[in-house]
Amino acid sequence: MSDLRIETIKADITRLTTDAIVNAANSSLLGGGGVDGAIHRAAGPALLAHCRTIGGCPTGEARITPAFALPSKWIIHTVGPVWQGGNKGEADLLAGCYRSCLVLAAAHSIRTIAFPAISCGVYGYPAATACRIAVRTIKMFETNNTTLERVLLVAYDDHTASLMKQALDGAD
């Protein structure tokens, strides 16, 4: 069993000095709005050039790149599901995002990672539900974790930060 610390913070994910930050990307990995656009702008044009060589990423999976001009070492890009009412496998796909990121983190000996609220922006996932899925998935990963020491759930606004904290406080 690990000594993994899971914390919630309100912050700009592009300014964090964790080993890795997670990008809530679109399937092209070529930038977009919200967190994705902010990460691409902060990382600089080398990120876009590198992402062009990857060939995209399916929903529920993740890809890793260097962080370029960001203070982190890595960016793990994951594509969350678009909310379609909850009966189209969205929960499994969202959990897959977190699992895929955590597996890549372990494979790259990442000790600290920061997650945004994946799919909670323009993809329309109900934030309270998404936060519970995030916490549950991270907690399940914790059982077999040997590398991660700290996971940050990062919110850009007070409302999402509150939902993340509630999900974490309500976890087993």
Backbone bond lengths (Angstrom), bond angles and torsions (degrees), N, CA, C in turn:
res aa  C-N    CA-C-N  psi(-1)  N-CA   C-N-CA  omega(-1)  CA-C   N-CA-C  phi
1 M - - - 1.455 - - 1.524 109.19 -
2 S 1.303 115.96 142.42 1.457 120.86 -176.21 1.525 111.49 -92.40
3 D 1.302 114.33 171.14 1.457 121.49 173.23 1.522 109.20 -106.71
4 L 1.302 116.70 42.94 1.455 122.58 -176.85 1.528 111.00 -66.59
5 R 1.336 115.28 128.80 1.466 121.33 174.17 1.520 107.93 -101.38
6 I 1.318 116.42 128.59 1.458 122.01 175.19 1.522 106.81 -113.98
7 E 1.319 116.01 125.23 1.456 121.39 -176.11 1.521 109.86 -132.24
8 T 1.327 115.96 156.98 1.454 121.33 173.26 1.527 108.68 -114.72
9 I 1.329 115.48 139.95 1.459 119.92 176.86 1.526 109.62 -143.73
10 K 1.314 115.07 155.00 1.456 121.38 170.79 1.523 105.92 -101.51
11 A 1.334 116.86 119.20 1.460 120.09 -175.02 1.525 110.17 -166.11
12 D 1.308 114.63 170.32 1.460 122.92 170.49 1.523 106.32 -90.25
13 I 1.318 117.35 110.61 1.467 122.16 -174.12 1.530 112.07 -58.76
14 T 1.335 117.32 -27.35 1.466 120.03 -178.19 1.530 112.68 -71.81
15 R 1.315 117.92 -11.47 1.467 121.40 -178.48 1.527 113.40 -103.05
16 L 1.320 117.22 -0.79 1.463 120.96 -176.52 1.520 111.25 -78.51
17 T 1.328 115.62 148.11 1.464 121.48 -179.24 1.524 112.30 -105.31
18 T 1.309 116.57 33.78 1.462 120.79 174.68 1.532 109.06 -72.32
19 D 1.330 116.50 165.46 1.467 119.49 175.72 1.525 110.75 -61.23
20 A 1.330 116.22 -37.58 1.467 120.63 -179.46 1.519 110.29 -142.41
21 I 1.325 114.57 147.66 1.454 120.52 167.68 1.524 106.92 -118.07
22 V 1.311 115.75 152.89 1.459 121.00 179.11 1.520 108.14 -101.90
23 N 1.313 114.33 134.65 1.456 122.11 177.25 1.526 108.56 -102.47
24 A 1.320 116.49 123.48 1.466 121.80 172.42 1.526 106.16 -80.25
25 A 1.324 115.72 86.69 1.458 123.23 -169.15 1.525 112.16 -93.10
26 N 1.329 114.90 170.29 1.462 119.42 166.81 1.527 107.41 -97.68
27 S 1.302 117.69 169.77 1.465 120.84 -170.51 1.525 114.19 -65.41
28 S 1.320 118.42 -19.68 1.465 120.09 178.32 1.532 111.78 -78.07
29 L 1.328 117.10 -22.63 1.471 125.36 -173.52 1.518 112.61 63.87
30 L 1.334 117.54 15.72 1.464 121.08 -174.52 1.520 113.84 -100.68
31 G 1.312 117.32 20.14 1.458 121.40 177.23 1.516 111.35 94.49
32 G 1.300 115.07 165.95 1.458 120.83 -178.77 1.514 108.89 -177.18
33 G 1.317 116.88 -142.65 1.453 121.68 179.43 1.509 111.33 -98.59
34 G 1.307 116.36 -173.78 1.461 122.84 174.48 1.516 113.73 55.44
35 V 1.329 115.28 -138.30 1.469 122.23 -179.54 1.525 110.32 -58.19
36 D 1.328 116.66 -43.00 1.464 121.99 -178.15 1.532 110.74 -57.96
37 G 1.310 116.89 -49.69 1.460 120.69 179.82 1.519 112.02 -64.00
38 A 1.331 116.35 -41.75 1.467 120.46 179.57 1.526 111.05 -61.98
39 I 1.321 116.93 -42.23 1.468 120.81 179.67 1.520 110.46 -66.14
40 H 1.319 117.38 -44.84 1.469 119.90 178.96 1.535 111.47 -62.17
41 R 1.322 117.14 -42.55 1.472 119.81 178.97 1.528 110.83 -63.57
42 A 1.321 116.90 -44.91 1.465 120.83 -176.87 1.532 112.44 -71.10
43 A 1.329 117.16 -33.68 1.469 120.55 -178.27 1.522 112.00 -76.16
44 G 1.334 116.77 -25.77 1.457 120.87 179.12 1.522 112.60 94.26
45 P 1.317 116.16 173.28 1.468 121.51 -173.77 1.524 114.72 -64.46
46 A 1.320 118.55 -21.30 1.470 120.47 178.86 1.528 111.04 -63.30
47 L 1.343 117.73 -30.33 1.463 120.16 178.40 1.520 110.28 -65.21
48 L 1.316 117.34 -47.69 1.459 120.66 179.11 1.523 110.50 -60.06
49 A 1.317 117.30 -44.68 1.467 120.88 178.74 1.527 110.81 -59.06
50 H 1.326 116.75 -43.18 1.466 120.26 179.24 1.527 111.19 -66.72
51 C 1.324 116.60 -44.03 1.474 120.31 -179.20 1.527 112.03 -62.14
52 R 1.320 117.40 -29.51 1.471 120.51 177.72 1.527 111.39 -62.72
53 T 1.332 117.59 -23.82 1.468 121.03 -178.67 1.529 112.93 -85.78
54 I 1.334 117.32 -9.45 1.467 121.38 -173.31 1.525 112.58 -84.31
55 G 1.320 116.59 -36.72 1.459 119.25 179.87 1.514 114.14 89.62
56 G 1.325 117.55 21.42 1.456 120.76 176.08 1.520 113.61 86.42
57 C 1.324 114.05 -173.70 1.460 121.13 -176.62 1.529 108.58 -156.25
58 P 1.330 118.03 128.78 1.465 120.22 177.60 1.536 112.22 -71.27
59 T 1.299 115.88 156.13 1.468 122.05 176.16 1.526 109.72 -56.81
60 G 1.329 115.67 134.93 1.462 121.57 178.13 1.515 114.49 89.63
61 E 1.320 117.43 -6.51 1.461 121.71 178.98 1.521 110.04 -110.59
62 A 1.334 116.66 -179.87 1.458 121.49 -178.19 1.523 110.42 -145.65
63 R 1.331 114.87 154.80 1.464 123.20 175.45 1.528 107.14 -135.02
64 I 1.333 116.55 152.40 1.463 120.66 -177.90 1.519 110.53 -118.03
65 T 1.333 115.32 141.84 1.461 121.74 176.19 1.524 108.47 -137.53
66 P 1.325 116.39 163.19 1.459 118.33 168.80 1.532 109.12 -61.50
67 A 1.317 117.34 161.08 1.465 121.47 -178.50 1.529 112.61 -93.02
68 F 1.318 117.29 -6.38 1.460 122.34 177.29 1.518 111.67 53.53
69 A 1.329 121.03 -114.84 1.470 122.25 -173.50 1.532 113.95 -82.33
70 L 1.308 118.40 0.59 1.468 121.27 178.66 1.527 110.52 -79.67
71 P 1.328 118.30 157.84 1.467 120.31 178.31 1.529 113.71 -71.53
72 S 1.308 118.67 -16.44 1.463 122.05 175.91 1.523 109.66 -78.46
73 K 1.325 116.06 167.52 1.466 120.48 177.65 1.531 110.71 -89.29
74 W 1.324 116.80 -35.50 1.462 122.65 -174.05 1.524 111.66 -129.54
75 I 1.332 114.72 153.69 1.462 122.71 166.15 1.522 106.20 -120.34
76 I 1.320 115.37 126.06 1.466 119.66 173.65 1.527 106.01 -105.57
77 H 1.317 114.93 116.17 1.465 122.12 -176.88 1.526 108.48 -94.22
78 T 1.304 116.75 129.92 1.455 120.69 176.50 1.520 109.11 -134.91
79 V 1.323 114.78 148.73 1.461 120.80 -177.00 1.521 108.58 -110.93
80 G 1.315 114.97 108.35 1.455 120.77 179.25 1.515 111.85 -79.41
81 P 1.319 115.46 162.66 1.458 119.80 179.36 1.531 111.98 -78.31
82 V 1.308 115.61 149.01 1.457 121.59 169.70 1.533 106.84 -80.35
83 W 1.319 117.08 131.77 1.465 121.84 179.56 1.526 109.46 -66.51
84 Q 1.345 115.35 125.50 1.462 121.29 179.03 1.520 110.98 -126.15
85 G 1.328 116.45 25.56 1.455 120.55 178.28 1.518 114.14 106.50
86 G 1.316 117.62 -10.01 1.457 121.29 174.95 1.515 116.04 97.18
87 N 1.313 117.87 -1.25 1.475 120.35 -177.99 1.519 112.80 -111.90
88 K 1.303 117.92 17.02 1.472 122.18 -178.45 1.526 111.42 -116.39
89 G 1.333 117.40 26.58 1.457 121.39 177.65 1.519 114.52 80.12
90 E 1.323 116.33 15.28 1.458 119.93 -176.44 1.528 113.06 -58.91
91 A 1.328 117.75 -40.84 1.471 120.58 -177.93 1.530 111.00 -63.67
92 D 1.328 116.90 -43.43 1.467 120.02 178.70 1.526 111.36 -65.36
93 L 1.331 116.15 -40.17 1.462 119.82 178.99 1.528 110.99 -65.52
94 L 1.332 116.84 -41.31 1.459 119.86 179.66 1.529 110.65 -66.30
95 A 1.312 117.58 -44.05 1.470 120.38 175.95 1.527 110.00 -60.04
96 G 1.338 116.28 -38.03 1.462 120.91 177.46 1.518 112.34 -60.65
97 C 1.329 116.97 -35.41 1.462 120.67 176.75 1.529 110.26 -58.85
98 Y 1.326 115.51 -51.11 1.469 119.52 -177.94 1.529 110.98 -65.34
99 R 1.341 116.98 -43.96 1.474 120.11 178.16 1.522 111.46 -59.63
100 S 1.326 116.97 -47.05 1.466 120.85 -178.34 1.531 111.31 -61.38
101 C 1.324 116.40 -40.80 1.467 120.18 177.72 1.521 111.13 -63.99
102 L 1.320 116.27 -43.03 1.467 120.47 -178.63 1.528 111.49 -67.37
103 V 1.315 117.07 -36.95 1.471 120.81 176.99 1.531 109.86 -64.66
104 L 1.338 117.40 -44.85 1.466 120.11 176.99 1.531 110.90 -63.04
105 A 1.312 116.70 -39.63 1.463 120.21 178.14 1.527 110.52 -59.96
106 A 1.314 116.53 -45.81 1.468 120.09 179.19 1.531 111.02 -63.47
107 A 1.324 116.81 -41.09 1.463 120.88 -178.79 1.530 112.27 -65.15
108 H 1.329 117.23 -24.13 1.461 121.71 -179.43 1.539 112.28 -107.22
109 S 1.327 116.46 16.62 1.468 122.91 177.52 1.529 112.94 53.98
110 I 1.314 115.56 37.32 1.455 121.43 179.04 1.522 108.53 -77.26
111 R 1.316 116.09 132.40 1.462 121.42 -178.79 1.523 112.71 -100.36
112 T 1.339 117.13 -30.06 1.462 120.78 -179.80 1.526 109.72 -130.53
113 I 1.319 116.24 134.65 1.461 121.26 -177.67 1.525 109.15 -140.91
114 A 1.329 115.46 144.90 1.461 121.35 179.53 1.529 109.62 -121.82
115 F 1.330 115.79 126.58 1.463 122.72 179.65 1.524 110.40 -108.63
116 P 1.333 117.65 135.39 1.461 119.50 166.97 1.532 108.41 -81.96
117 A 1.307 116.70 -178.84 1.474 121.35 175.53 1.530 107.87 -82.60
118 I 1.313 116.44 88.43 1.467 122.52 -174.42 1.530 110.56 -61.42
119 S 1.319 115.03 132.96 1.475 125.52 177.24 1.519 114.64 72.87
120 C 1.323 118.99 2.66 1.470 121.08 -175.03 1.522 114.28 -87.55
121 G 1.309 118.01 -7.55 1.463 120.80 178.70 1.522 110.23 -89.69
122 V 1.323 115.74 -119.39 1.467 120.21 -176.26 1.534 112.88 -64.78
123 Y 1.334 117.99 -17.60 1.466 120.05 178.04 1.524 112.16 -77.04
124 G 1.337 117.37 -9.77 1.454 122.56 167.57 1.509 118.80 74.05
125 Y 1.346 118.22 14.05 1.469 119.90 179.92 1.528 108.39 -67.24
126 P 1.324 118.77 133.14 1.471 119.90 176.88 1.540 109.74 -58.13
127 A 1.319 115.96 119.41 1.465 121.50 -169.78 1.526 113.84 -60.07
128 A 1.322 118.24 -41.17 1.472 119.76 -178.54 1.529 110.33 -62.60
129 T 1.307 116.65 -43.26 1.466 121.03 178.90 1.523 110.55 -66.42
130 A 1.328 116.64 -44.14 1.462 120.68 179.91 1.526 111.34 -61.63
131 C 1.318 117.55 -39.35 1.471 120.88 179.01 1.528 111.28 -64.76
132 R 1.338 116.67 -39.58 1.477 119.57 177.64 1.531 110.91 -64.98
133 I 1.328 117.52 -39.92 1.470 121.09 177.88 1.526 109.37 -63.78
134 A 1.327 117.21 -42.68 1.467 121.07 179.67 1.525 110.71 -59.18
135 V 1.312 116.50 -51.37 1.468 120.75 -177.71 1.525 110.87 -63.15
136 R 1.320 117.18 -45.53 1.470 120.96 -179.75 1.534 110.87 -60.17
137 T 1.324 117.13 -43.32 1.466 120.86 -178.55 1.521 111.22 -66.99
138 I 1.317 116.73 -42.91 1.472 120.47 178.55 1.527 109.82 -63.92
139 K 1.319 117.43 -42.33 1.476 120.86 179.19 1.534 110.99 -62.81
140 M 1.328 117.69 -38.82 1.469 120.50 178.39 1.528 110.18 -65.17
141 F 1.314 117.45 -38.29 1.460 122.06 178.58 1.523 111.09 -66.95
142 E 1.309 116.28 -32.50 1.465 122.66 -176.21 1.535 112.19 -55.62
143 T 1.313 117.14 -32.87 1.465 121.31 -177.47 1.522 112.57 -58.78
144 N 1.328 117.17 -38.36 1.465 121.12 -177.54 1.523 113.37 -105.67
145 N 1.315 117.02 7.81 1.455 121.78 -176.57 1.522 111.86 -71.01
146 T 1.317 115.86 133.18 1.467 120.09 174.44 1.521 112.30 -124.18
147 T 1.342 117.56 -7.95 1.464 119.47 -175.67 1.526 113.94 -117.19
148 L 1.306 117.37 -43.88 1.465 120.26 -175.47 1.522 111.19 -66.85
149 E 1.333 115.20 136.77 1.456 121.40 176.74 1.529 111.83 -111.92
150 R 1.341 116.10 -30.45 1.458 119.25 -173.91 1.530 110.23 -147.59
151 V 1.327 115.36 129.59 1.452 122.62 174.47 1.521 107.41 -118.58
152 L 1.316 115.53 126.52 1.461 121.10 176.15 1.519 109.03 -106.56
153 L 1.316 116.13 130.21 1.459 122.07 170.36 1.526 105.03 -98.70
154 V 1.305 116.16 112.90 1.458 122.08 -168.94 1.522 110.84 -106.77
155 A 1.310 115.53 124.15 1.467 121.69 176.31 1.514 109.10 -111.50
156 Y 1.318 115.17 146.28 1.454 119.94 177.93 1.532 111.48 -93.13
157 D 1.337 116.60 -15.37 1.463 120.01 -178.59 1.532 110.23 -133.98
158 D 1.319 115.89 163.34 1.464 121.69 -176.65 1.525 112.62 -63.09
159 H 1.332 117.44 -40.56 1.466 120.85 -177.56 1.529 111.06 -61.01
160 T 1.335 116.61 -49.31 1.466 120.02 -179.58 1.527 110.39 -66.29
161 A 1.322 117.39 -38.42 1.467 120.28 177.45 1.523 110.35 -59.28
162 S 1.321 116.73 -41.44 1.462 121.40 178.75 1.526 111.08 -64.17
163 L 1.328 116.97 -41.95 1.475 120.65 179.07 1.529 110.96 -66.05
164 M 1.312 117.20 -39.46 1.471 120.48 177.40 1.523 110.91 -62.90
165 K 1.329 115.33 -44.39 1.467 119.36 179.82 1.526 110.68 -63.74
166 Q 1.336 117.82 -42.38 1.469 121.28 177.75 1.525 110.45 -60.27
167 A 1.323 117.27 -42.84 1.471 120.80 179.93 1.513 110.47 -63.66
168 L 1.326 116.22 -42.66 1.466 120.32 -179.91 1.525 111.21 -67.74
169 D 1.324 116.77 -43.13 1.474 120.90 179.07 1.523 112.43 -65.60
170 G 1.332 116.45 -28.70 1.457 120.60 -178.23 1.522 113.64 -89.87
171 A 1.338 117.04 -4.07 1.477 120.78 -179.22 1.519 110.48 -73.50
172 D 1.307 114.12 152.92 1.488 120.67 179.63 1.496 112.15 -57.73
